[in-house]
Amino acid sequence: MIFDVFANTHRPDRGFFFRHSDPNDVRLGAVVSGDPAQYEQASIVLLGCPQDEGVRRNGGRPGARFAPDAIRQCLYRLVPPRAANGESPRLFDLGNTTIQPDLETTHELHRQIVRQIIRDGKQVIVLGGGNDLSYPDCAGLAAERPDLLAFNVDAHFDVRDSSVRHSGTPYRQLLEDAHIRPQHFYEVGSQPFANAPIYRQYLNEKGVHVCDLETLRGTGLSAFFENALSKSSVQAIFWGIDLDSVRVADAPGVSAPNPLGLTGAELCQITRIAGRDPRSRIIEFTEVNPEYDIDQRTCRLAAAAIFYFLLGTLKCEAN
């Protein structure tokens, strides 16, 4: 059965689709499509979920509900990534999931939307919202592509033991509900001061791959991801990018600021690697909080990271 993705989302504000006054300086806002009639031709779909109830439940500072549109404002001012032959990604902006009265119902609706987009044969860029969004995003992918590899690029493990779902529980939910297999799940960029030892023990006992930030840098970002990707024969890959994996100097506008995270350049290196692998089906950006941003620094970084993901899909290094 086909799920109506348009009836359950709100179209993006056309004012976000920036067009430069210089006809020789085309920006992404002039080439992205939002017309439902052009959905079928798109290869990549952008979808927002403007809610931060999961952050509130987890005791974080609210504001992530404003992120999808704030990121759009920065993203669509960028130059479109292009291959040497002039090819550019066929990007479609579906808008935002219609928020429901409670988080659980919003998650279920969002999961169905994501599942349909995957069923339609497209890649998905998801803009959160809180990191609780990883549960419906990855579950939606798993429903169509159960043989998947998942990466959580985050300072936190997000495997808290709680009877109520929130921004700290999504990967425990995914593991316990068997949407992801422990041996096909990587926790990347974690910090020892941000995670209780009991949750590291939980991951170890499950058999999850854990690579903290120090180990990641010691191995080298490219070497680490190339090894993880090359030895896996899965059909699909999920990438969860929590912006609090980035140091506060580069990403001040997040739900939980991180003094010693990835650099902005390292984040973009990871998203370009994600784009290069044709098995990547979902890349999700969460925990951006425009309420605490400085000069749109975090929103601009999220936009740049999306640019490099799109560039990666073209299999080129630069335009």
For each residue, the residues with C-beta under 8 A, 3 or more apart:
1:
2: 116
3: 8 112 113 115 116
4: 7 8
5: 8 9 94 113 116 117
6: 9 36 39 94
7: 4
8: 3 4 5 97 98 109 112 113
9: 5 6 47 94 95 96 97 98 113
10: 95 96 98
11: 34 95
12: 16 17 34 48 69 72 93 94 95 96
13: 16 69
14: 17 34
15:
16: 12 13 29 69 72 73 76
17: 12 14 29 30 32 34 76 93
18: 27 28 29 30 73 76 77
19: 27 29 30
20: 23 25 26 27 30
21:
22: 25
23: 20 26
24:
25: 20 22 79
26: 20 23 30 31 79 80
27: 18 19 20 30 31 76 77 78 79 80
28: 18 31 32 75 76 77 78 79 80 91 307
29: 16 17 18 19 32 76 77
30: 17 18 19 20 26 27
31: 26 27 28 80 88 91
32: 17 28 29 46 76 91 92 93
33: 38 39 41 42 90 91 92 93
34: 11 12 14 17 92 93 95
35: 38 39
36: 6 39
37:
38: 33 35 41 42 92
39: 6 33 35 36 42 45 92 94 120
40:
41: 33 38 90
42: 33 38 39 45 90 91 92 122
43: 89 90 91 122 123 313
44: 89 90 91 92 122 123 124 125 310 313
45: 39 42 91 92 93 94 117 122 123 124 125
46: 32 91 92 93 94 124 125 126 127
47: 9 94 95 96 97 113 114 117 124 125 126 127
48: 12 67 68 69 72 95 96 97 126 127 128 129
49: 68 96 97 99 106 110 126 127 128 129 133
50: 65 66 67 68 69 96 97 99 129
51: 54 64 65 99 103 106 129 130
52: 55 56 60 62 63 64 65 129 130 255 289
53: 56 57 102 103 106 130 132
54: 51 57 58 103 129 130 131 132 133 165 166 167
55: 52 58 60 61 62 64 130 131 132 166 167 255 287
56: 52 53 59 60 62
57: 53 54 103 164 165 166 167
58: 54 55 130 160 166 167 168
59: 56
60: 52 55 56 130 167 255 256
61: 55 255 256 289 291 292
62: 52 55 56 65 289 291
63: 52 66 67 255 289 290 291 292
64: 51 52 55 67 128 129 130 255 286 287 288 289
65: 50 51 52 62 129
66: 50 63 69 70 289 290 291
67: 48 50 63 64 70 71 127 128 129 288 289 290 299 302
68: 48 49 50 71 72 96 127 128 129
69: 12 13 16 48 50 66 72 73 96
70: 66 67 73 74 288 290 293 296 299
71: 67 68 74 75 127 285 288 299 302 303 306
72: 12 16 48 68 69 75 76 93 127
73: 16 18 69 70 76 77 296 299
74: 70 71 77 78 296 299 300 302 303
75: 28 71 72 78 302 303 306 307
76: 16 17 18 27 28 29 32 72 73
77: 18 27 28 29 73 74 303
78: 27 28 74 75 303 304 307
79: 25 26 27 28 319
80: 26 27 28 31 88 89 310
81: 88 89 307 310 311 314 316 319
82: 86 87 88 314 319
83: 86 87 88 314 315 316 319
84: 316
85:
86: 82 83
87: 82 83 314
88: 31 80 81 82 83 314
89: 43 44 80 81 310 313 314
90: 33 41 42 43 44
91: 28 31 32 33 42 43 44 45 46 310
92: 32 33 34 38 39 42 44 45 46 122
93: 12 17 32 33 34 45 46 72
94: 5 6 9 12 39 45 46 47 113 117
95: 9 10 11 12 34 47 48
96: 9 10 12 47 48 49 50 68 69 99
97: 8 9 47 48 49 50 106 109 110 113
98: 8 9 10 109
99: 49 50 51 96 106
100: 105 106 109
101: 105
102: 53 105 106
103: 51 53 54 57 106 107 132 165 166
104: 107 108 165
105: 100 101 102 108 109
106: 49 51 53 97 99 100 102 103 109 110
107: 103 104 110 111 132 133 135 136 165
108: 104 105 111 112 136
109: 8 97 98 100 105 106 112 113
110: 49 97 106 107 113 114 133 136 137 140
111: 107 108 114 115 136 137 139 140 143
112: 3 8 108 109 115 116 140
113: 3 5 8 9 47 94 97 109 110 116 117 140
114: 47 110 111 117 118 124 126 136 137 140 141 282
115: 3 111 112 118 119 140 141 143 144
116: 2 3 5 112 113 119 120
117: 5 45 47 94 113 114 120 122 124
118: 114 115 121 122 124 140 141 144 145 281 282
119: 115 116 144
120: 39 116 117
121: 118
122: 42 43 44 45 92 117 118
123: 43 44 45 280 281 282 283 313
124: 44 45 46 47 114 117 118 137 281 282 283
125: 44 45 46 47 282 283 284 285 306 309
126: 46 47 48 49 114 129 133 137 282 283 284 285
127: 46 47 48 49 67 68 71 72 285 288 302
128: 48 49 64 67 68 131 133 284 285 286 287 288
129: 48 49 50 51 52 54 64 65 67 68 126 132 133 286
130: 51 52 53 54 55 58 60 64 133 166 167 255 286 287
131: 54 55 128 134 154 156 158 167 168 170 240 242 255 286 287
132: 53 54 55 103 107 129 135 165 166 167 169 170
133: 49 54 107 110 126 128 129 130 136 137 170 284 286
134: 131 137 138 152 158 170 171 174 240 284 286
135: 107 132 138 139 165 169 170 173 174
136: 107 108 110 111 114 133 139 140
137: 110 111 114 124 126 133 134 140 141 238 240 282 284
138: 134 135 141 142 148 150 170 174 179 180 238 240 282
139: 111 135 136 142 143 174 177 179
140: 110 111 112 113 114 115 118 136 137 143 144
141: 114 115 118 137 138 144 145 148 236 238 281 282
142: 138 139 145 146 148 174 179 180
143: 111 115 139 140 146
144: 115 118 119 140 141 236
145: 118 141 142 148 235 236 281
146: 142 143
147: 234 235 236
148: 138 141 142 145 180 184 234 235 236 237 238 281
149: 184 185 186 228 229 232 234 236 237 238 279
150: 138 174 180 184 185 186 237 238 240
151: 185 186 188 228 237 238 239 240 274
152: 134 157 158 171 185 186 187 188 240 242
153: 188 189 239 240 241 242 245 262 267 270
154: 131 157 158 187 188 189 190 240 242 244 245
155: 189 190 191 194 213 242 244 245 256 258 261
156: 131 168 190 194 195 242 244 256
157: 152 154 171 187 190 195 199 200 203 210
158: 131 134 152 154 167 168 169 170 171 172 242
159: 168 169 171 172 175 199 202 203
160: 58 166 168 169 172 199
161: 172 202
162: 165 166 168 169
163:
164: 57 169
165: 54 57 103 104 107 132 135 162 169 170 173
166: 54 55 57 58 103 130 132 160 162 169
167: 54 55 57 58 60 130 131 132 158 170 255 287
168: 58 131 156 158 159 160 162
169: 132 135 158 159 160 162 164 165 166 172 173
170: 131 132 133 134 135 138 158 165 167 173 174 240
171: 134 152 157 158 159 174 175 180 185 187 240
172: 158 159 160 161 169 175 176 202
173: 135 165 169 170 176 177 179
174: 134 135 138 139 142 150 170 171 177 179 180 185
175: 159 171 172 178 179 180 182 185 206 208
176: 172 173
177: 139 173 174
178: 175 181
179: 138 139 142 173 174 175
180: 138 142 148 150 171 174 175 184 185 238
181: 178 184 185
182: 175 185 203 206 207 208
183: 207 208 209
184: 148 149 150 180 181 232 234
185: 149 150 151 152 171 174 175 180 181 182 208 209
186: 149 150 151 152 208 209 210 211 228
187: 152 154 157 171 190 203 208 209 210 211
188: 151 152 153 154 211 216 224
189: 153 154 155 211 212 213 216 245 261 262
190: 154 155 156 157 187 194 195 210 211 212 213
191: 155 194 195 212 213 258 260 261
192: 195 212
193:
194: 155 156 190 191 256 258
195: 156 157 190 191 192 199 200
196: 199 200
197: 200 201
198: 201 202
199: 157 159 160 195 196 202 203
200: 157 195 196 197 203 204 210
201: 197 198 204 205
202: 159 161 172 198 199 205 206
203: 157 159 182 187 199 200 206 208 210
204: 200 201 207 208 210
205: 201 202
206: 175 182 202 203
207: 182 183 204
208: 175 182 183 185 186 187 203 204
209: 183 185 186 187 228
210: 157 186 187 190 200 203 204
211: 186 187 188 189 190 215 216 219 224
212: 189 190 191 192 215 216
213: 155 189 190 191 216 217 260 261 262
214: 217 218
215: 211 212 218 219
216: 188 189 211 212 213 219 221 224
217: 213 214 220 221
218: 214 215
219: 211 215 216 223 224
220: 217 223 224
221: 216 217 224 225 266 269 270 273
222: 225 226 269 273
223: 219 220 226 227
224: 188 211 216 219 220 221 227 228
225: 221 222 228 229 270 273
226: 222 223 229 230 273
227: 223 224 230 231
228: 149 151 186 209 224 225 231 232
229: 149 225 226 232 237 273 277
230: 226 227
231: 227 228
232: 149 184 228 229
233:
234: 147 148 149 184 237 279
235: 145 147 148 279
236: 141 144 145 147 148 149 279 280 281
237: 148 149 150 151 229 234 274 277 279 280 281
238: 137 138 141 148 149 150 151 180 281 282 284
239: 151 153 271 274 280 282 283 284
240: 131 134 137 138 150 151 152 153 154 170 171 284 286
241: 153 245 267 270 271 283 284 285 286 305
242: 131 152 153 154 155 156 158 245 286 287
243: 246 251 253 254 285 286 287 288 298 301 302
244: 154 155 156 251 254 255 256 257 258 261 287
245: 153 154 155 189 241 242 258 261 262 267
246: 243 250 251 254 258 261 262 263 264 267 298 301
247: 250 251 258 259 260 261 262 263
248: 251 252 254 257 258 259 261
249: 252
250: 246 247 261 263 264 267 297 298 301
251: 243 244 246 247 248 254 257 258 261 264 288 297 298 301
252: 248 249 257 292 293 294 297 298
253: 243 288 289 290 291 292 293 294 297 298 299
254: 243 244 246 248 251 257 258 287 288 289 292 298
255: 52 55 60 61 63 64 130 131 167 244 287 289
256: 60 61 155 156 194 244 287
257: 244 248 251 252 254 292
258: 155 191 194 244 245 246 247 248 251 254 261
259: 247 248
260: 191 213 247
261: 155 189 191 213 244 245 246 247 248 250 251 258
262: 153 189 213 245 246 247 266 267 270
263: 246 247 250 266 267
264: 246 250 251 267 268 301 304
265: 268 269
266: 221 262 263 269 270
267: 153 241 245 246 250 262 263 264 270 271 301 305
268: 264 265 271 272 304 305 307 308
269: 221 222 265 266 272 273 308
270: 153 221 225 241 262 266 267 273 274
271: 239 241 267 268 274 275 283 305 306 308 309 312
272: 268 269 275 276 308 309 311 312
273: 221 222 225 226 229 269 270 276 277 312
274: 151 237 239 270 271 277 280 283 309 312
275: 271 272 280 283 308 309 310 311 312 313 314
276: 272 273 312 313 315
277: 229 237 273 274 280
278:
279: 149 234 235 236 237
280: 123 236 237 239 274 275 277 283
281: 118 123 124 141 145 148 236 237 238
282: 114 118 123 124 125 126 137 138 141 238 239
283: 123 124 125 126 239 241 271 274 275 280 306 309
284: 125 126 128 133 134 137 238 239 240 241
285: 71 125 126 127 128 241 243 288 302 305 306
286: 64 128 129 130 131 133 134 240 241 242 243
287: 55 64 128 130 131 167 242 243 244 254 255 256
288: 64 67 70 71 127 128 243 251 253 254 285 293 298 299 302
289: 52 61 62 63 64 66 67 253 254 255 292 293 298
290: 63 66 67 70 253 293 296 298 299
291: 61 62 63 66 253
292: 61 63 252 253 254 257 289
293: 70 252 253 288 289 290 296 297 298 299
294: 252 253 297 298
295:
296: 70 73 74 290 293 299 300
297: 250 251 252 253 293 294 300 301
298: 243 246 250 251 252 253 254 288 289 290 293 294 301 302
299: 67 70 71 73 74 253 288 290 293 296 302 303
300: 74 296 297 303 304
301: 243 246 250 251 264 267 297 298 304 305
302: 67 71 74 75 127 243 285 288 298 299 305 306
303: 71 74 75 77 78 299 300 306 307
304: 78 264 268 300 301 307 308
305: 241 267 268 271 285 301 302 308 309
306: 71 75 125 271 283 285 302 303 309 310
307: 28 75 78 81 268 303 304 310 311
308: 268 269 271 272 275 304 305 311 312
309: 125 271 272 274 275 283 305 306 312 313
310: 44 80 81 89 91 275 306 307 313 314
311: 81 272 275 307 308 314 316 317 318 319
312: 271 272 273 274 275 276 308 309 315
313: 43 44 89 123 275 276 309 310
314: 81 82 83 87 88 89 275 310 311
315: 83 276 312
316: 81 83 84 311 319
317: 311
318: 311
319: 79 81 82 83 311 316
